[in-house]
Amino acid sequence: MSESLRDWGFDPAVFETRAKQSIENAKGDLSEITGVLREALYRTRQTLLNVQKSGEPVAAELRQGFERAWEEIEQAFARARQRVRDSRSASARDAGDDWLG
């Protein structure tokens, strides 16, 4: 199989190396995004606590809005993870089907 791929100009070792690098880059990007979101979460919680301590009536509204926003962010990450899983499954199925020609 590797011989046929090489004949077509496809080097599995190079592809694997590039794939691993892409995965590492994606993990780094995800870590950076997660870090930024956690920092924003901390600052927002502190702001919310300060508003709540001051007794202002907007605290409840801010809290609800923040909770809705956080749920949306979590759902977006879940959808993104599912898309990655789906594309991996589709790639695996497609790779398995090609050998018959």
One Martini backbone bead per residue (centre of mass of N, CA, C, O) as a GRO file, in nm:
protein
  101
    1MET     BB    1   0.059   0.062  -0.022
    2SER     BB    2   0.299   0.259   0.009
    3GLU     BB    3   0.399   0.227  -0.278
    4SER     BB    4   0.153   0.343  -0.424
    5LEU     BB    5   0.162   0.618  -0.289
    6ARG     BB    6   0.445   0.694  -0.387
    7ASP     BB    7   0.379   0.675  -0.692
    8TRP     BB    8   0.169   0.927  -0.646
    9GLY     BB    9   0.332   1.127  -0.433
   10PHE     BB   10   0.277   0.989  -0.147
   11ASP     BB   11   0.391   1.049   0.189
   12PRO     BB   12   0.314   0.913   0.486
   13ALA     BB   13   0.529   1.038   0.673
   14VAL     BB   14   0.475   1.332   0.605
   15PHE     BB   15   0.178   1.331   0.675
   16GLU     BB   16   0.211   1.250   0.971
   17THR     BB   17   0.381   1.491   1.055
   18ARG     BB   18   0.175   1.708   0.974
   19ALA     BB   19  -0.057   1.606   1.146
   20LYS     BB   20   0.082   1.637   1.419
   21GLN     BB   21   0.132   1.941   1.393
   22SER     BB   22  -0.165   2.022   1.367
   23ILE     BB   23  -0.252   1.912   1.639
   24GLU     BB   24  -0.061   2.084   1.810
   25ASN     BB   25  -0.169   2.355   1.714
   26ALA     BB   26  -0.460   2.310   1.807
   27LYS     BB   27  -0.393   2.272   2.105
   28GLY     BB   28  -0.265   2.549   2.142
   29ASP     BB   29  -0.510   2.713   2.062
   30LEU     BB   30  -0.700   2.595   2.275
   31SER     BB   31  -0.532   2.681   2.520
   32GLU     BB   32  -0.546   2.982   2.466
   33ILE     BB   33  -0.851   3.011   2.467
   34THR     BB   34  -0.897   2.895   2.748
   35GLY     BB   35  -0.728   3.104   2.898
   36VAL     BB   36  -0.890   3.352   2.815
   37LEU     BB   37  -1.163   3.252   2.926
   38ARG     BB   38  -1.075   3.220   3.221
   39GLU     BB   39  -0.996   3.512   3.263
   40ALA     BB   40  -1.272   3.630   3.193
   41LEU     BB   41  -1.425   3.478   3.408
   42TYR     BB   42  -1.282   3.598   3.651
   43ARG     BB   43  -1.341   3.899   3.594
   44THR     BB   44  -1.648   3.869   3.584
   45ARG     BB   45  -1.692   3.759   3.864
   46GLN     BB   46  -1.573   4.000   4.011
   47THR     BB   47  -1.770   4.207   3.901
   48LEU     BB   48  -2.024   4.067   4.000
   49LEU     BB   49  -1.954   4.072   4.300
   50ASN     BB   50  -1.930   4.380   4.324
   51VAL     BB   51  -2.221   4.439   4.237
   52GLN     BB   52  -2.359   4.264   4.450
   53LYS     BB   53  -2.239   4.410   4.702
   54SER     BB   54  -2.371   4.693   4.625
   55GLY     BB   55  -2.690   4.623   4.552
   56GLU     BB   56  -2.749   4.614   4.268
   57PRO     BB   57  -3.007   4.520   4.041
   58VAL     BB   58  -2.813   4.417   3.797
   59ALA     BB   59  -2.689   4.148   3.895
   60ALA     BB   60  -2.898   3.940   3.795
   61GLU     BB   61  -2.877   4.011   3.494
   62LEU     BB   62  -2.576   3.955   3.461
   63ARG     BB   63  -2.578   3.665   3.551
   64GLN     BB   64  -2.768   3.553   3.334
   65GLY     BB   65  -2.604   3.646   3.090
   66PHE     BB   66  -2.347   3.494   3.159
   67GLU     BB   67  -2.466   3.208   3.165
   68ARG     BB   68  -2.560   3.207   2.871
   69ALA     BB   69  -2.285   3.259   2.742
   70TRP     BB   70  -2.140   3.011   2.859
   71GLU     BB   71  -2.323   2.800   2.731
   72GLU     BB   72  -2.256   2.879   2.439
   73ILE     BB   73  -1.957   2.816   2.453
   74GLU     BB   74  -1.982   2.518   2.528
   75GLN     BB   75  -2.149   2.440   2.276
   76ALA     BB   76  -1.937   2.521   2.067
   77PHE     BB   77  -1.722   2.320   2.160
   78ALA     BB   78  -1.894   2.067   2.121
   79ARG     BB   79  -1.942   2.105   1.818
   80ALA     BB   80  -1.645   2.106   1.735
   81ARG     BB   81  -1.573   1.826   1.842
   82GLN     BB   82  -1.782   1.674   1.669
   83ARG     BB   83  -1.671   1.756   1.392
   84VAL     BB   84  -1.401   1.621   1.428
   85ARG     BB   85  -1.509   1.336   1.470
   86ASP     BB   86  -1.665   1.319   1.203
   87SER     BB   87  -1.421   1.367   1.014
   88ARG     BB   88  -1.261   1.123   1.112
   89SER     BB   89  -1.469   0.910   1.037
   90ALA     BB   90  -1.488   0.982   0.736
   91SER     BB   91  -1.189   0.936   0.673
   92ALA     BB   92  -1.182   0.639   0.755
   93ARG     BB   93  -1.395   0.544   0.557
   94ASP     BB   94  -1.265   0.648   0.296
   95ALA     BB   95  -0.996   0.493   0.322
   96GLY     BB   96  -1.136   0.207   0.322
   97ASP     BB   97  -1.277   0.237   0.024
   98ASP     BB   98  -1.029   0.283  -0.181
   99TRP     BB   99  -0.898  -0.008  -0.222
  100LEU     BB  100  -1.109  -0.102  -0.453
  101GLY     BB  101  -1.150   0.144  -0.669
   0.00000   0.00000   0.00000
